[in-house]
Amino acid sequence: MHTILLILHIIAALLLILVILIQSAKAGGLGGIFGGGGGEQLFSTPSGSVFLRKVTITIAIVFILTSIGLTFLGHQTRLKTVTGQVQPAAPAPVQPALPESE
């Protein structure tokens, strides 16, 4: 079950990246502050933006649910993290102080 959920999570992550990169910019970022892209918003029609927005929301929900599922399964099966498997370093031996020469 863990492997299937992990594969689904990776696919959702890759699809989410792809769908976000496909979407067109709305000039709402820093370019919109200085007046760039105003004509794009005025004369454009939302051709596929509603569909892409719904796909993005759906994939994001799948991504969040698989994240929660992987966390729950990892806690149940007591999976260890990579940092939890590192052995602590032994303390350095204390060297005796050298006598001061006068």
C-alpha positions in Angstrom: 0.0 0.0 0.0 2.9 2.3 0.8 4.5 1.8 -2.6 1.3 2.5 -4.5 0.6 5.6 -2.5 4.2 6.8 -3.0 3.9 6.3 -6.8 0.6 8.1 -6.9 2.2 11.0 -4.9 5.1 11.3 -7.3 2.8 11.2 -10.3 0.5 13.9 -8.7 3.6 16.1 -8.0 4.8 15.9 -11.6 1.4 16.5 -13.0 0.9 19.5 -10.7 4.2 21.0 -11.9 3.2 20.4 -15.5 -0.3 21.9 -15.2 1.0 25.0 -13.4 3.6 25.6 -16.0 1.0 25.2 -18.8 -1.2 28.0 -17.4 -0.8 31.5 -18.8 0.3 34.3 -16.6 -2.4 36.8 -15.5 0.1 39.7 -15.0 -0.9 39.8 -11.3 2.7 39.5 -10.1 5.4 42.1 -10.1 4.8 43.0 -13.7 1.2 44.0 -12.9 2.5 46.5 -10.3 4.2 48.7 -13.0 1.3 48.5 -15.5 2.6 45.6 -17.6 0.1 43.3 -19.2 -3.0 45.4 -18.7 -4.2 44.8 -22.3 -3.9 41.1 -21.8 -6.6 41.2 -19.1 -8.8 43.6 -20.9 -9.2 41.9 -24.2 -8.6 38.2 -23.3 -11.3 35.6 -23.0 -11.0 32.7 -20.5 -10.7 29.9 -23.1 -9.2 27.1 -21.1 -8.3 28.8 -17.9 -11.4 27.4 -16.1 -10.6 23.8 -17.1 -6.9 24.2 -16.1 -7.9 25.7 -12.8 -10.2 22.8 -12.0 -7.5 20.3 -13.0 -5.0 22.1 -10.8 -7.3 22.1 -7.8 -8.1 18.4 -8.3 -4.4 17.4 -8.6 -3.5 19.6 -5.6 -6.2 17.8 -3.5 -4.8 14.4 -4.6 -1.3 15.6 -3.7 -2.4 16.8 -0.3 -4.3 13.5 0.4 -1.4 11.4 -0.6 0.9 13.5 1.6 -1.4 12.9 4.6 -1.7 9.2 3.7 2.1 8.7 3.4 2.6 10.5 6.7 -0.1 8.3 8.4 1.4 5.0 6.9 4.9 6.1 7.8 3.8 6.7 11.4 1.9 3.4 11.6 4.7 1.2 10.3 7.3 3.2 12.2 9.4 4.0 9.1 12.7 5.6 10.1 14.1 8.7 8.4 17.5 8.9 7.0 18.7 11.2 9.8 17.3 8.8 12.4 19.6 6.0 11.2 22.8 8.1 11.7 24.8 7.0 14.7 25.9 9.8 17.0 29.6 10.6 17.0 31.7 9.5 19.9 33.0 12.3 22.0 36.6 13.3 21.4 39.0 12.0 24.0 40.2 14.6 26.5 43.9 15.2 26.2 45.8 16.0 29.4 46.9 19.6 29.8 50.6 20.2 29.1 52.7 21.5 32.0 53.6 25.2 31.6 57.3 25.8 31.1 58.8 28.8 32.9 
